[in-house]
Amino acid sequence: MLDLEERNRGVRLVLLVGVALGLGNLAYVLLASPRHIAIDYRVYHLAGTVALEGGNFYTAVPEGLPGYFHYVYPPITVLGFAPLALLGGETVGFAAHTIETVLVGLGAAWLLVRYIERVGGGRLPWLDRGLIGAFVVGSVHSMSSLLFGQVNHHLVAALVVGFVALDADRETLAGVAFGFAAFLKVFPAAVGLWLLRRRAWRAIAAAVGFALAGFAAGLAVFGPELTVAYVERAIVPRFSPDAFAGGLDPEATYLTIRRPISVLLPTVDPTLYGLLAALVLAPPVAYLYRTIEDREDRLVSITGTMAAILVFFPSFPLYFVILYFPLIPLLYLLERGRPRRLLLAGALVASIAIRYDDLETGFEMAGFAPGLLETVVRPVLTFATPGLVGVLVILGGCLLQRRHTHGPQFALRK
């Protein structure tokens, strides 16, 4: 049995800092930027309303918002928001959506707790259970999704269900869960790399089948016109490299290894940055995939996979949530040692969500001279953000752990 109580102080710190920063984010939005509350839900609500009226919900933009605030999910998914639109105004719909989101997040946290207790062979104290629940629902990585009315808690829940089901050899359920995540957000389809390594053929078939069924349902209900609109207005813009031309601006919020690549190679065609990112990330992932014989091998390999996915794509910091499984279980289940310390440090650093424009505002309010900001901070944040550094440290912890596989620092039940 694992002595979880002895080793969970560092994890508690990580979770507590994440929750505290999430509450800070909540206070900032409520006091300084209340107009951003429900900003994404307004898009979903309008899309549901337009869909009920038989219109094109991909061209519908809420009043007062920029043109890029439009619906970006596959056509059939709008039926999930149509009932909220029927409830009445945006305020009522947002309240219902928020309650649902919290419940989904708590469900994902419950699965994480059950997994940790089952694998570790010990019961987590209520303090840790509460911290895990609070972290999943309202940490600095989750709070923006909650405030803006997004669906990233649903993405977390789907990924947790998928990985937990796969660990229990329930491949069909795992495939459906992964298929839902990929169908909703596209980039989680890269989890297929892990499914291929695991040789989880039934899971792959279920995931592909779910996605195909979802697109077929969209075609049947809304016709080909809206499916084409989804591809043109939602899929194609996600893969545009224009923002990276000449080096990514420090005010851009992207969390991706393409940032330092674009700074180091500003004259390279931006369309090649994706290939260069793949060349950088492929060797560490391949190293982690050498063996997946035991559960600890698999947990470390999954963590590295999800970290690589996160920094390969032009992701936003709030997508750090895709690391909740297996990072949270791994932090509890990994014995003391340098790899665990790196994972803890990476998780802490990744919680520091700093944007250059926010620092500019803070310096102005404090009356500080902008010289230090321009000469030191700007070049640093141009090259790498704390979120990127944190994720890369997590990946480094996985690589270091792989060197010591089956060493005394593991105490997972096989």
N, C-alpha and C positions, 0 to 999 in steps of 0.2 A: 504494500500500500504506500502511496506517495504521501510524504509529509507536506501537504499543500499549505498548511498554516505557516510553516517555517519559511517557505520560499515565496509567499505571495505579496510581501511588502513592496517589492519593486513594481509588481504588476498593479497593485493598488495605486501607487504613485502615478503611473502612466494613465490609468483610467480616471483618477481624480483630476489630474491636470487637464485631460481632454474634456471632462465634464465642466470644470471651472471655466475653461476657455469658451466652451459652448454657451454657457450662461452669460459670459461676457459678450459674446456675439449677439445673443438675444437682447441684452440690455442696450447694446449699441444700435441695433436696428430699431428697437422700440423708441429710443430717445432721439436718435439722429437721422434715421432713414426709414420712417414708418411707411413711406410710399412703396417700399419694396416688399412689404408683407403681402403674401398671396400673389406675387407678381406672375409666377408660373401657373398657379391654379387658375388665374383669370384666363389664360390661354386655353387650358383644358375645359373650363366652363363654357367659354365661347364656342369651342370646337364641338362640344356636346350639343349645345343649342343649335348651331348651324347644321349639324348632322341630322337632328330631329326635323329640321326644316327642309332637308334634302339638298343643302348647298355644299359648296367646296370649302371644307373646314381647313384646308392647307393654305388658303389665301386669306383667311380671316385673322385679323390682328386687333386685339383689344384697344379701345380708344385711349390715346395718350401714350402708347408704347411704341418703340421703334419697330420697323418692319420685320426685323429678324425674330421677333417674338410671335412665332406662329407654331402650329401643331407639328411635331416632328416624329410621331410614332406611327406604326403601320395602321392602315385604315380601320381594321376590325377593332383595334384597341379603343377607339373612340366610344364604343358601346359601354365601356366601363365608366365613362364620365357622363354619359347621357342621363342616367338616373339622378346624378347629383344636380344636373341642370334642371331637372323636373322638380326638385325640392323648392325652388324659388330663386332668390337672388344669389349673388356671388358670396355674400357673407355666410348665409346658411350652408351653402354647398362647401365652402372652405372649412367651416367648422366640422361638418360631417367627414370631409376628407382628412382633416387633421386627426380626428378621433380614430378613424380607420388606420391611418399611418402609424400612430402610436401603438395601436394594438398589433399591427404587423411587426413593428420593431420589437415589441415585447415578446412576440412569438419567436422571432429569430434569436433573441437573447436567451429565451428558455431552452431552445435547442442547443445553443452553445454551452449553457450550464450543464445540461444533461449529458452532452458529449464529454465534457471535461471530467465530470464525475464518473461516468462509465469507464472511460479509458484510464483515468488516474486511480480508480479504485477507492476514492475517498469523497466525502461530502464537503462541498464548499460552504464556508460560513455565510450567513445571511448578508454580511457586509459585502462580500465579494459578489454574491448574486445580485444585490442591489446596484453595485457599481457597474457590473456588466450590462444590466438592463438600462441604466442611465446613460452609459457610454454609447450603446447601440442606438438609443432613441435620440439623445440630445447632446452628444459630444461636439467638439468643434468641427468634426467632419460631417456630422449628421444634422446639426442645427439649421444650417442654411436650407437644406432640403425640407425640413419641417416648416420653417418660416415662409419659404417661397411657395410651398405647396407642391413640391416635386414628388417623384415616385421612387426615389433611390432607396428608401426603406424596403420597398417591395423587391427591388433588385437584390439587396442584402439577404432578405428572407429566401428568395429563390436560390441564391448561391449556397447559403447554409444548408437548405434542404437537399440540394444536389450533392454537396460533398459528404454530408452525413449519411445520406442514402447510399452513396457509392461506397463509403466505408463499411456499410452493412451489407454490401453485395446486392442491393436493390437497384439494379442498373436501369430498369425501365423508369422508375420514379425519378432517379437521378437525371436521366436524359430529358424527361419532360421538364424538370425544374431548370436545367441548364438551357433547354430550348426556349423556355419562357423568358429567361434573362437575356439571351441573345436576340430573341425576337423583339424585345422591348427596346434594348439599348445598342444592339449591333455588336459593339466591341467585345462583350463577353463571349462571343462565338470563338474567340481565341482560346478559351478553355478547352476547346477541342484538341489542342496540342497535348494536354495532360491526359485526355481520354484516349488518344492514340497511344501514348506511352503506356498507359494502364491496360491497353488492349480491351477497353470496355466497349465492345462492338454493339451490344444491345443498347447501351446508353447513347452511343453515337447515332444509332438508327432512330431511337426515340426522339432525340433532340432535333434531328433533321426532319423527322416526320411531323413533329409539333410545329416547326417553323413553316413547312410546306402547307400544312393544314391551315395555319393562321393566314397565310397569303391567299390560299384558295378561298377561305371564308370571306376575306376582304374583297376579292374579285366578285364573288357571288352576291354579296350584299351591296357593294358600292360601285362595282364595275371597274373596268380597266383605267378609266380616266383618273380616278383618285389614286390608284396604285402608281401610275406614272408620275402624278404630282408628288407623291411621297418620295419617290426616288430622286426627282429633280430638286425638290425643295428641302429634303431632310438628309438624304444619303450623300449626294454629290458634294454639298458644301462641307461636310465633315472631313472630307479627304482633300480639301483645298490646302496647298502648301504656301499660299501667298503670304500669310502672316509671318513666315520664317525667312522670307527673302531679305538678305543682307544682315541677318541676325535678329532674333526675336527681341522685341522691346521689353524692358524690365517691367513695364506696367501691364503687360499681358499676363493673364493668370494661369496659363498652361503649365501643367506639371508633367514634363516630358524630357527625356534625354536628348530630344532633338534641339532643345534650347542651347546647351553648350556646343553641340555639333554645329548649329547655325552660326554661333559666335566664332568658333574656331575656323570655320570654312564658309565665310560670308559670300564668297564669289561662286560657290558651287550651286548648280541648279537646285532649287528647293525641292523639286520632285524626287531628288536622290536622297534627301535626308531620311526618309523612311527606310530605304535600303541600308544606309549607313547605321541607323539605329538597330536594325535587325542584325547586322554584322557585329555590333558591339555586344548585344544581349544574347545572341545565340550560343556562344561558348560557355558562359556561366550556366545557362539553362541546361545545355547538354551535359555539363559536368554534374549537375544535380540529378540528371536522369540516368546516371550510370547504374544505379541500383535502387529499386523500390520494394525490396523484399519485406521489410517490416513497416509497422505503422509509423515509427519515427522517421524512416526514410521518406515515406509518402508525405507526411506533414511538412517536412522541410522542403521537399520538392514542390509541393503545392504552393507553399509560401513564396518560393522563388519564382514560380510560374506567374502567380498573381502580381507580384512586384514588377516582373518584366512586362506584363501586359499593361500595367498602370503607366509605366514610364515610356513604353514604346509608342502608344497612341498620344495624340495631343489631348491629354486628359485635363480635367479641371480638378483642383485640390479636393473638392467634395467627393470625388470618386475614390478617395482613399478607403471608403467604406467597403470596397470589394475585398480588402485585406482582412476584414473582421474574422472571417474563417479562411485560413487556419491560424492567423497571427495570435488572436486572443487565447485559443486553446494551447498553442505552442508556448506562449509566455508562462502559462500555468504549469504545463506538463514537462517542460525542459528543465533539467537539473542545473545547478549552478555551474558557471563556467563562462569563458570569454564569449562564446557564441550567444548565450542568453543575454549577457550584458550588452552586446551589440544590438540585439533585437529590441531590448528595452530602450536603449539610447536612440535607435532609429525611430521607434514609435513616438518618443518624446519630441525629437526634433521635427518630425513630420507634423506635429500638432501646432507648430508655430506658423500660422498663416499670415505672412507678411507680404503686403503689396507696396510697391514703391510709391504709388500715389497716396496711399494711406500714410506712409512715413512723411511725405511732403506736407500733407495736411497737419500732421502732428508737430512737425518742426515749426511750421508757421504759427500754430496756436501757442507753442511754447516760446516763441520769439527767438529760436536758434538760427544762426547763420546757415545758409544752405550749402556752404563750401564743403563740409564733411560729407554731406549727402551726395553731392555731385561727384566728388573725387574718389570716394571710397565705397559708399553703399551702392551707388548706381552700377558701377562695374561688377560688383559682387553679385547683385541680384539679376543683372543681365546674364551672367554666366550660369548661375544656379540658384534656385530658391531653396529655403529650408525644407519645404516639402519634398523636393527632388532629392536633396541630400539625405533626408531621413529614409526615404524608400531605398536608396542605394546602399545605405548602411544596413538596412534590414536584409537586402540581398547579400551583402557581404557577410552578415551573420550566418545566413544559410550556407554559404560556401565554406565558411570556417567550420561550421558544424559537420558538414559532409566529410571533412578531413578526419573527424573524430567519431564517425559513425560506429555505433556499438561500443563506444568508450564508457567510462564510469559516470559521465555526466548525464546519461539517460537513465530514466527509471520508469519508462512507459511499459504498461503491460502489453505483451505481444498478442 
